[in-house]
């Protein structure tokens, strides 16, 4: 098994080919998350007989655990190697599936069953944190230093593709075989994915003093804030666009998700290199404006075609906001702390998604539903302001902001 160091990353003219195994790992990790998302509420509510509070508790425990574990995941990836951290994450994901299966043995004791299920969800959240944090750090080390944006964009694409496929796949499994099928898939898929990990070169951790998590937060909080503000448009579309279509009496609200996803993927395919070429802050600025324009178009929509165009603009813009700010985050920390930096940077996205949807929902309670998208557009423009600040305060050298 070959090994490289983070000081001398493998040159990768075919970046995507180099990243494919790592993208496969991320895809499977988020696929096992995605397959459970639409069916967990049904299992907890209908199968175990709990109310909506417990449903929310079980669903949310994964994301809380993911947020809390990101510093640990980053430290472990930087100190022990990204490949080892990915393996730990996959084993933890498989163990969460075993806990799902174990919970089914307590169907006559719902409290015990849901307690074990909560533990499994929390373990899956920690596993996801290890996998995505280490995967990005691993990819950054395997390709040339001028391809950071491509790494973040393509690894992120695998994550979103898994969510898109996981939800219908999970619904089909649950309809055919019930929750046991979800549990078995969650336990088995990560173990099979270890076969993808084995041939990928190991990246030896750099044996230098590493900065603390507080120092990393201090270096990446500005691009992290930009990414968080930019993600609000994504949350608005995924949470409220179908409701908007229904409230207006427009058919085929699912087309808005399709328009969003197609534009998102096309942007990643054709423009993932731009952040490396001209700078992450410039890309984030332009794309945040595009995303905000998409949200404003949904707000103003009087026909479904306008809303579909707005969803497409939102997907195109957000697709490159995350890697754009991610490039800025990576450039503000030393190479030996990339894993911790990506963990801290991604935590801002976790926090934003946990806060934005409920906040937008409160706006919708006291106003017409389309006003949600106006509020989102204004928030996303905040990301453009953050990008402008980063352009005025660039990182002069990697890990050293001016």
C-alpha positions as CSV (number, residue, x, y, z in Angstrom):
1,X,0.0,0.0,0.0
2,X,1.5,3.3,-1.1
3,X,1.7,6.3,1.1
4,X,2.2,10.0,0.6
5,X,2.7,12.9,2.9
6,X,0.6,16.0,3.0
7,X,3.7,18.2,2.1
8,X,4.0,16.3,-1.2
9,X,0.6,15.5,-2.5
10,X,0.2,13.3,-5.5
11,X,-0.1,15.3,-8.7
12,X,-3.5,14.5,-10.2
13,X,-4.2,15.7,-13.7
14,X,-7.4,13.6,-13.6
15,X,-8.7,14.9,-10.3
16,X,-12.1,13.2,-10.5
17,X,-10.5,9.8,-11.3
18,X,-8.3,10.1,-8.2
19,X,-11.2,11.1,-6.1
20,X,-13.7,8.4,-7.3
21,X,-13.0,5.9,-4.5
22,X,-13.3,8.6,-1.8
23,X,-16.5,9.9,-3.5
24,X,-17.8,6.4,-3.3
25,X,-17.1,6.2,0.4
26,X,-19.0,9.5,1.0
27,X,-21.8,8.4,-1.3
28,X,-22.4,5.2,0.8
29,X,-22.1,7.1,4.1
30,X,-24.8,9.5,3.1
31,X,-26.8,6.9,1.3
32,X,-27.3,5.0,4.6
33,X,-28.3,8.4,6.2
34,X,-30.7,9.1,3.3
35,X,-32.5,5.8,3.3
36,X,-33.5,6.3,6.9
37,X,-34.7,9.9,6.6
38,X,-38.2,9.3,5.1
39,X,-38.9,6.1,7.1
40,X,-37.7,6.8,10.6
41,X,-40.7,9.0,11.4
42,X,-43.0,6.2,10.3
43,X,-41.1,3.6,12.3
44,X,-41.1,5.6,15.5
45,X,-44.6,7.0,15.2
46,X,-46.5,4.1,13.6
47,X,-44.3,1.2,14.6
48,X,-43.4,2.2,18.2
49,X,-46.3,4.5,18.9
50,X,-44.5,7.6,19.9
51,X,-45.6,11.2,19.3
52,X,-44.0,13.9,17.1
53,X,-41.6,15.1,19.9
54,X,-39.9,11.7,20.1
55,X,-39.9,11.5,16.3
56,X,-38.0,14.8,16.2
57,X,-35.7,13.7,18.9
58,X,-34.7,10.5,17.1
59,X,-34.3,12.3,13.8
60,X,-32.3,15.2,15.3
61,X,-30.0,13.2,17.5
62,X,-27.9,12.3,14.5
63,X,-27.3,15.9,13.5
64,X,-26.5,17.0,17.1
65,X,-23.9,14.1,17.4
66,X,-22.4,15.1,14.0
67,X,-22.0,18.7,15.1
68,X,-20.5,17.8,18.4
69,X,-18.1,15.2,17.0
70,X,-16.6,17.4,14.2
71,X,-13.6,18.7,16.3
72,X,-12.8,15.2,17.4
73,X,-13.1,13.9,13.8
74,X,-10.8,16.7,12.6
75,X,-8.2,16.1,15.3
76,X,-8.2,12.3,14.6
77,X,-7.9,12.8,10.9
78,X,-4.9,15.2,11.2
79,X,-3.2,13.1,13.9
80,X,-3.8,9.5,12.8
81,X,-4.3,9.9,9.0
82,X,-7.4,10.6,6.9
83,X,-7.7,7.0,5.7
84,X,-7.8,5.6,9.2
85,X,-10.4,8.2,10.1
86,X,-12.5,7.1,7.2
87,X,-12.3,3.4,8.2
88,X,-13.3,4.3,11.8
89,X,-16.3,6.2,10.4
90,X,-17.4,3.3,8.2
91,X,-17.1,0.8,11.1
92,X,-19.1,3.2,13.3
93,X,-21.8,3.5,10.6
94,X,-22.0,-0.3,10.4
95,X,-22.3,-0.5,14.2
96,X,-25.2,2.0,14.0
97,X,-27.0,-0.5,11.7
98,X,-26.4,-3.2,14.3
99,X,-28.0,-1.0,16.9
100,X,-31.0,-0.4,14.6
101,X,-31.4,-4.2,14.4
102,X,-31.0,-4.6,18.1
103,X,-33.8,-2.1,18.7
104,X,-36.1,-4.3,16.8
105,X,-35.8,-7.0,19.4
106,X,-37.5,-4.7,21.9
107,X,-40.8,-4.1,20.0
108,X,-42.7,-5.0,23.2
109,X,-40.7,-2.4,25.2
110,X,-41.0,0.8,23.1
111,X,-38.9,2.9,25.5
112,X,-36.0,0.5,25.4
113,X,-36.3,0.2,21.6
114,X,-36.3,3.9,21.0
115,X,-33.4,4.4,23.5
116,X,-31.3,2.0,21.5
117,X,-32.4,3.6,18.2
118,X,-31.3,7.0,19.6
119,X,-27.9,5.6,20.4
120,X,-27.7,4.2,16.9
121,X,-28.6,7.6,15.4
122,X,-26.0,9.3,17.5
123,X,-23.4,6.9,16.4
124,X,-24.3,7.3,12.8
125,X,-24.0,11.1,13.3
126,X,-20.4,10.7,14.6
127,X,-19.6,8.3,11.8
128,X,-20.8,10.8,9.2
129,X,-18.6,13.5,10.8
130,X,-15.5,11.3,10.6
131,X,-16.2,10.2,7.1
132,X,-16.9,13.6,5.4
133,X,-14.2,15.5,7.4
134,X,-11.5,12.9,6.7
135,X,-12.6,12.3,3.1
136,X,-12.2,16.0,2.1
137,X,-8.9,16.1,4.0
138,X,-7.7,12.9,2.2
139,X,-8.7,14.2,-1.2
140,X,-6.9,17.5,-0.6
141,X,-3.7,15.6,0.2
142,X,-4.0,13.3,-2.8
143,X,-4.2,16.0,-5.5
144,X,-2.2,19.1,-6.3
145,X,-2.6,22.1,-4.1
146,X,-4.3,24.0,-6.9
147,X,-7.3,21.7,-7.0
148,X,-8.8,22.4,-3.5
149,X,-12.0,23.7,-5.0
150,X,-12.5,20.6,-7.2
151,X,-12.0,18.3,-4.2
152,X,-14.5,20.1,-2.1
153,X,-17.0,20.3,-5.0
154,X,-16.8,16.7,-6.1
155,X,-16.8,15.2,-2.6
156,X,-19.8,17.4,-1.8
157,X,-21.5,16.2,-5.0
158,X,-21.3,12.6,-3.8
159,X,-23.0,13.7,-0.6
160,X,-25.9,15.4,-2.3
161,X,-26.3,12.6,-4.8
162,X,-26.6,10.1,-2.0
163,X,-29.3,12.2,-0.3
164,X,-31.2,12.4,-3.6
165,X,-31.1,8.6,-4.2
166,X,-31.4,7.5,-0.6
167,X,-34.8,8.9,0.1
168,X,-36.7,7.0,-2.6
169,X,-34.6,3.9,-2.1
170,X,-35.3,4.0,1.6
171,X,-39.0,4.4,1.0
172,X,-39.1,1.5,-1.4
173,X,-37.2,-0.8,1.0
174,X,-39.4,0.2,3.8
175,X,-42.6,-0.4,1.8
176,X,-41.4,-3.9,0.7
177,X,-39.6,-5.2,3.8
178,X,-40.1,-2.8,6.7
179,X,-37.6,-1.2,9.0
180,X,-35.4,-4.4,9.3
181,X,-34.3,-3.9,5.7
182,X,-33.2,-0.4,6.5
183,X,-31.2,-1.7,9.5
184,X,-29.5,-4.4,7.4
185,X,-28.6,-2.0,4.7
186,X,-27.2,0.4,7.2
187,X,-25.0,-2.3,8.8
188,X,-23.9,-4.0,5.5
189,X,-23.2,-1.1,3.1
190,X,-20.4,0.6,5.1
191,X,-18.6,-2.8,5.5
192,X,-18.7,-3.4,1.8
193,X,-17.4,0.1,1.2
194,X,-14.2,-0.8,3.0
195,X,-13.3,-2.6,-0.3
196,X,-13.2,0.8,-2.0
197,X,-11.0,2.3,0.7
198,X,-8.3,-0.5,0.6
199,X,-6.5,0.4,-2.6
200,X,-6.5,4.2,-2.1
201,X,-3.1,5.6,-1.1
202,X,-2.6,6.3,2.6
203,X,-1.7,9.9,3.5
204,X,0.8,10.0,6.3
205,X,-0.1,12.8,8.9
206,X,2.4,15.6,9.0
207,X,4.4,15.4,12.2
208,X,4.3,19.1,13.1
209,X,2.7,21.0,16.0
210,X,-1.0,21.4,15.3
211,X,-3.1,24.4,16.1
212,X,-5.9,24.1,18.6
213,X,-9.6,24.0,17.6
214,X,-10.1,27.5,18.9
215,X,-7.3,28.8,16.6
216,X,-8.8,26.9,13.6
217,X,-12.2,28.4,14.4
218,X,-10.6,31.8,14.5
219,X,-9.1,31.2,11.0
220,X,-12.2,29.8,9.3
221,X,-15.1,31.4,11.0
222,X,-15.5,34.1,8.3
223,X,-15.8,31.7,5.3
224,X,-17.8,29.4,7.6
225,X,-20.3,32.2,8.2
226,X,-20.5,32.8,4.5
227,X,-21.2,29.2,3.8
228,X,-23.8,29.1,6.5
229,X,-25.6,32.2,5.1
230,X,-25.4,30.8,1.6
231,X,-26.9,27.5,2.7
232,X,-30.2,29.1,3.7
233,X,-31.5,29.1,0.1
234,X,-30.9,25.4,-0.1
235,X,-32.9,24.9,3.1
236,X,-35.7,27.1,1.8
237,X,-36.1,25.1,-1.4
238,X,-35.9,21.7,0.2
239,X,-38.3,22.6,3.0
240,X,-40.9,25.0,1.6
241,X,-41.0,25.0,-2.2
242,X,-43.4,22.0,-2.3
243,X,-45.7,23.7,0.1
244,X,-45.6,26.9,-2.1
245,X,-46.7,24.9,-5.1
246,X,-49.5,23.2,-3.2
247,X,-50.7,26.6,-1.7
248,X,-50.8,28.1,-5.2
249,X,-52.6,25.1,-6.7
250,X,-49.7,24.3,-9.0
251,X,-49.1,20.7,-10.0
252,X,-45.9,18.7,-10.0
253,X,-44.1,20.5,-7.1
254,X,-41.5,17.8,-7.3
255,X,-40.2,19.4,-10.5
256,X,-38.7,22.2,-8.4
257,X,-36.5,19.7,-6.7
258,X,-35.5,18.3,-10.1
259,X,-34.7,21.7,-11.4
260,X,-32.6,22.5,-8.4
261,X,-30.7,19.2,-8.5
262,X,-30.0,19.3,-12.3
263,X,-28.7,22.9,-12.0
264,X,-26.6,22.0,-9.0
265,X,-25.0,19.0,-10.7
266,X,-24.3,20.8,-13.9
267,X,-22.6,23.6,-12.1
268,X,-20.4,21.1,-10.2
269,X,-19.5,19.3,-13.5
270,X,-18.6,22.4,-15.6
271,X,-17.4,24.9,-13.1
272,X,-15.8,23.1,-10.1
273,X,-12.4,24.3,-11.3
274,X,-13.2,28.0,-11.2
275,X,-12.6,28.6,-7.5
276,X,-9.1,27.3,-7.9
277,X,-8.5,29.4,-11.0
278,X,-9.8,32.8,-9.9
279,X,-10.2,32.5,-6.1
280,X,-12.9,31.1,-3.9
281,X,-14.2,34.4,-2.6
282,X,-14.9,35.7,-6.1
283,X,-16.8,32.5,-7.0
284,X,-18.7,32.7,-3.7
285,X,-19.6,36.3,-4.3
286,X,-21.0,35.7,-7.8
287,X,-22.8,32.5,-6.9
288,X,-24.3,33.9,-3.8
289,X,-25.9,36.7,-5.9
290,X,-27.2,34.1,-8.4
291,X,-28.6,32.1,-5.5
292,X,-30.3,35.2,-4.0
293,X,-31.7,36.0,-7.4
294,X,-33.2,32.5,-7.6
295,X,-34.8,32.9,-4.2
296,X,-36.2,36.4,-5.2
297,X,-37.7,34.8,-8.4
298,X,-39.5,32.2,-6.3
299,X,-40.8,35.0,-4.0
300,X,-42.1,36.9,-7.1
301,X,-43.4,33.9,-8.9
302,X,-46.9,34.2,-10.3
303,X,-46.5,31.1,-12.5
304,X,-44.9,27.7,-11.7
305,X,-42.4,28.2,-14.5
306,X,-41.0,31.2,-12.6
307,X,-40.6,29.2,-9.4
308,X,-38.9,26.4,-11.4
309,X,-36.5,28.9,-12.8
310,X,-35.9,30.3,-9.4
311,X,-35.2,26.8,-8.0
312,X,-32.7,26.2,-10.8
313,X,-30.9,29.4,-10.1
314,X,-30.8,28.6,-6.4
315,X,-29.2,25.2,-7.2
316,X,-26.7,26.6,-9.6
317,X,-25.6,29.3,-7.1
318,X,-25.5,27.2,-4.0
319,X,-23.5,24.5,-5.8
320,X,-20.4,26.7,-5.9
321,X,-20.9,28.8,-2.8
322,X,-19.9,25.9,-0.5
323,X,-16.6,25.0,-2.4
324,X,-15.9,28.7,-2.9
325,X,-15.9,29.5,0.8
326,X,-14.3,26.1,1.4
327,X,-11.2,27.1,-0.6
328,X,-10.9,30.2,1.5
329,X,-11.1,28.2,4.7
330,X,-8.4,25.7,3.6
331,X,-6.1,28.6,2.6
332,X,-6.3,30.0,6.1
333,X,-4.9,27.1,8.0
334,X,-1.6,25.1,7.7
335,X,-1.6,21.8,5.8
336,X,-1.3,19.7,8.9
337,X,-4.7,21.1,10.2
338,X,-6.8,20.6,7.1
339,X,-9.0,17.9,8.7
340,X,-9.7,20.1,11.7
341,X,-10.4,23.1,9.4
342,X,-12.9,21.1,7.3
343,X,-14.6,19.8,10.4
344,X,-14.9,23.3,11.8
345,X,-16.0,24.7,8.4
346,X,-18.7,22.1,7.9
347,X,-20.0,22.6,11.4
348,X,-21.2,26.0,10.3
349,X,-23.3,24.3,7.7
350,X,-24.7,21.9,10.2
351,X,-25.6,24.8,12.5
352,X,-27.2,26.8,9.8
353,X,-29.4,23.9,8.6
354,X,-30.5,23.3,12.2
355,X,-31.5,26.9,12.7
356,X,-32.6,28.2,9.3
357,X,-35.6,26.0,8.5
358,X,-37.3,26.5,11.9
359,X,-36.6,30.3,11.6
360,X,-38.1,30.4,8.1
361,X,-41.0,28.4,9.3
362,X,-41.8,31.0,12.0
363,X,-41.7,33.7,9.3
364,X,-44.2,31.6,7.3
365,X,-46.6,31.5,10.2
366,X,-47.0,35.2,10.3
367,X,-46.8,36.0,6.6
368,X,-47.6,34.5,3.2
369,X,-45.6,31.5,2.3
370,X,-43.7,33.2,-0.5
371,X,-42.2,35.7,2.0
372,X,-40.0,32.9,3.2
373,X,-38.1,33.1,0.0
374,X,-37.7,36.9,0.3
375,X,-36.2,36.4,3.8
376,X,-33.9,33.7,2.4
377,X,-32.8,35.9,-0.5
378,X,-31.8,38.7,1.9
379,X,-29.9,36.2,4.1
380,X,-28.0,34.8,1.1
381,X,-27.0,38.3,0.1
382,X,-25.2,38.3,3.5
383,X,-23.0,35.6,2.1
384,X,-22.1,37.9,-0.8
385,X,-21.0,40.5,1.7
386,X,-18.9,38.0,3.5
387,X,-17.3,37.0,0.2
388,X,-16.6,40.7,-0.5
389,X,-14.8,41.0,2.9
390,X,-12.7,37.9,2.1
391,X,-11.7,39.4,-1.2
392,X,-10.5,42.5,0.6
393,X,-8.6,40.4,3.2
394,X,-7.1,37.5,1.2
395,X,-4.9,34.8,2.7
396,X,-1.4,35.9,1.6
397,X,0.0,32.3,2.0
398,X,-1.7,29.1,2.9
399,X,-2.6,29.2,6.5
400,X,-1.7,32.9,6.9
401,X,-4.5,35.5,6.3
402,X,-3.4,39.0,5.7
